C-alpha cells in the first residue's frame, strides 16, 4: 500500500468513528434517561484531611469542612464505585463525622457537636475555596469523557522532583523540548527554533505535537508566554505553591480556545492552607558543577468567610559546562549545557465572602530570574549573555449565586519582560556596546471572562447541567533589537484581540433508575466554542463525548472534537522575512562528497492558523476482585492540517526529493545562483558563506523557512496500570504509565509524498514509559522508579544510524514521623532522592549537522545531568 493510500484509508476510518460516536450519542439521548452518577474511588488510608481532599478531586463534588473538625482523625480509605454522597458518608462517618448537604449542593463534613455551626457556615460559607476542575466550565463537574491525569503533592513528591519542570520531564506523554528547544539544555538540541529560547525556559510538549500545541494554565487562566511568544515557561511557577497538576491529554479548544491541540496542563495553586511551612532543598550532580539550592516559606490563614495564602521562594542554580560531560566535550568551549540563574518568586492567593452569595477572589504571581550563560559557536564566535526575566500574573474575580445558578466574572493580566545583555560578543556586532541591552521582549496577555453555569432540568436519575459564557483577550508582543543592521527589524510588534462565546452541556443519560442490560450508566458531554481573531477571522470548535459503563468497574469512553491554533508572535512577526541566507555544503545527490547550496531560513509570507480533528477512545477498568487494581487505556487520533513547521536543517535533503518536494529548487548556472543571492541581499539578507563559494558552483536552493505543512497525522496509545495493596504493616503501590505512538504521517509541502517520520531524530519517540514500586511502613516510605525511552533512528547521517534505548532508575526515600508518637518532630518531613541512580549516560547521537557542533546526545529525549542527588527538609508550623 502506498503512503497516500494509507492516509486516505485512515481518513475514512476517522470519519466513520466520528459518525458512529455522534450517532450513538444522539440515539442514546433519545432513548435513555439519566441516573445518579457513580464514581470509582481509591482513597488510601491515612490522615482524614488528605482523604477528604483526595475524595473531592476524584468526585469533582464541592466539599466543605473545617480543618479543626478533622484534625488528628484517620480514615481507613475508600475503594469501590459509589455516588458522591454515599461514598463520602462511608469515608467520614466511620471516624465519627457527619455529612450534610447545603443549599448550593455542596457536601459538608463536620463533627456532630459542630454540625449546626457548619451548616450555618454553609449558608454563610467559611473559608473554603472551590475545587478547580480541568476540562470543563461547569463547576465541580469532572468530565467523565476526558482523559485527565491528576497528580497531587504526594504523587509529585514521590518522583523526587524539586521543580515543576523536573516533574513534567518524568511524564511519558510529555516530549520535552520539541522544535522550540523548550528546556534549559534545548539550545544544544535539534529543535529548529531553539535559538529563540533566550530565557532557557521550560515548556510542555504533549503528544510530541510541539510546545505551541499544548496550553498551559495557572488555576485555569492563561499566562504570558516566553521565547518570542512560543510557549509558557512552567519553571516560573514554584513547586512549593502548587497543590496539584492536571494533565488533559486530548484536544480542548471547545473549552479553552486556541492552543489546546495536544492537550492542557493546569497548575493548581494551594489556597486554603492553615499555618506555616518552611522548606529547604539542596541538590547536586555527583560529577560536575551543577548544583541547586531552594528555600521556600509558605504561610496561610483562614477566618470567617475568607482565607489567604502566601509563598516566597528563592532558587539558585550553578551551571553545567560542556567540558564536564563526555558526550559534549567535543563542543567549542566555554559553553554551558545548563545556565547559572537566581530566581525569586512570590505568590499570594486569597478569597473572601462578601455575603452568603457573593465571593471575591484573586491571586498574584511575581518573579524575577537573573540568568548568565555562555555559548561558543566556533573558534571566532562566542556569546556570553546576561538575562533578566520578570514575570507578573494577576488574576481576580467575583462569584455570585443566583438561586441554583452561579455567575463568575474574572480578569487576568499576565506579563513577561526579557532583557538580554552581552558581556562578550565575537565577532563584534556593528554599533553594539558591550553590556547594553541587545534584546528586549515584552509579552502581554489581558483577558476578561464571564461564565454562568447551573442546572437545566432533572431527569429520572440526575440533573442536566449547562455552562454558557463569553471572553475577551488581548495579546501584545513587542521585540526591540536596538542594534539590528536592518532598520525595519529593530522594533517589531504584534497586537491582536480574541472574542469568544461558548456553551457546554453535561447530561447523565442512564443510571441506576433506568439501567438497561449491558448499560449500567451512560453520560453525555457536549461543548462548542466560537473564537473571533482580529487577524485571522473566526473559528468554531465543537466537541462531543460519551462514557458508557456496561458492567460494574468497566467503562468505555469516546470523544470527537476540533481544535485550533493561531500563529504565535515569533511566527507572525517574521512572516515574509528570510532572516538567513547561507551557502552550506550538502550531500551530493549525483556523486560522492558534498556540493554547496543556498539554504534560506525564516518565515513564509502567508502563514495561516492550524486546525485539527481529534478523536479519542478510552477504557477504564476497576477490578472487583482486586479493589486496588486499576487499568486505563486511551487511543487517540489527531488529524492536523496546516500545522506550522520548520523543515529540518538536513544536509542530506537533496537525497530525498520526494520528502522535501517544492522546498528544493534548481539553478541553471552560476549566474542564476548569484542573481538570486543579489536579489535577496537587496531585501536586507546577508549571505553567511559557510561553503566559501560566493555563489560559484551552487545549483540548488533549499527553503527551510517556517511554513504551513500540508498534513500531519498522528495516532497512538496511552496506558496506565496501578495496584495498591497491603501486607500486614506494609503498604505497596505498583504503577506503570506508558505512551506508544503508532504512526506519524507528515507531508511538508505540495509536491512531497507523505512520510512516516515517527521514531526519527527531531521527531517524537515511539515508546516512553515510567514504572514505579512504592513501599510504606509507618513514618517511612521508599519509591523506586524506572524510566525508559525506546530506540529510534538518526536519518541525518548516511547510512542511517540507530540510537539506542535509554533506561534509568530513580529512588526516593521519605520520612514523616507520626506527631502523636514524637511531638518534637511534629510537621517534619525529610526526602532524599537520587535521579539516574546508576549514572547512565545518554545514548550516542551523531548529528552535528542539525545540533550544536560536538554535541553527541539528544536534548529532546535524554537528561544531561547524570546522577543527581537532592535532600529536602520540610517543617510545618
Buried (B, 14 or more C-beta within 10 A) or exposed (E): EEBEEBBEEBEEEBBEBBEEBBEBBEEBBEEBBBBBBBBBBBBBBBBBBBBBBBBBBBBBBBBBBBBEBBEEBBBBBBBBBBBBBEBBBBBBEBBEBBBBBBEBBBBBBBBEEBBEBBBEBBEEBBBBBBBBBBBBBBBBBBBBBBBBBBBBBBBBBBBBBBBBBBBBBBBBBBBBBBBBBBBBBBBBBBBBBBEBBBBBBBBBBBBBBBBBBBBBBBBBBBBBBBBBBBBBBBBBBBBBBBBBBBBBBBBBBBBBBBBBBBBBBBBBBBBBBBEBBBBBBBBBBEEBBBBBBBBBBBBBBBEEBBBBBBBBBBBBBBBBBBBBBEBBEEBBBBBBBBBBBBBBBBBBBBBBBEEBBEBBBBBBBBBBBBBBBBBBBEEEEBBBBBBBBBBBBBBBBBBBBEEEBBBBBBBBBBBBBBBBBBEEBBEEBEEBEEEEBBBBBBBBBBBBBBBBBBBEEEBBBBBBBBBBBBBBBBBBBBBBBBBBEEEEBEEBEBEBBBBBBBBBBBBBBBBBEBBEEEBBBBBBBBBBBBBBBEBBEEBBBBBBBBBBBBEBBBBBBBBBBBBBBBBBBBBBBBBEBBBBBBBBBBBEBEEEEEBBBBBBBBBBEEBEBBBBBBBBBBBBBBEEEEBBBBBBBBBBBBBBBBBBBBBBBBBBBBBBBEBBBEBBEEBEEBEBBBEBBEEBEEEBBEBEBEBEBBBEBBBBBBBBBBBBBBBBBBBBBBBBBBBBEEEEEEBBBBBBBBBBBEBBBBBBBEBBBBBBBBBBBBBBBBBBBBBBBBBBEEBEBBBBBBBBBBBBBBBBBEEEBEBEBBEBBBBBBBBBBEBEEEEEBBBBBBBBBBBBBEBBBBBBBEBBBBBBBBBBBBBBBBBBBBBBBBBBEBBBE
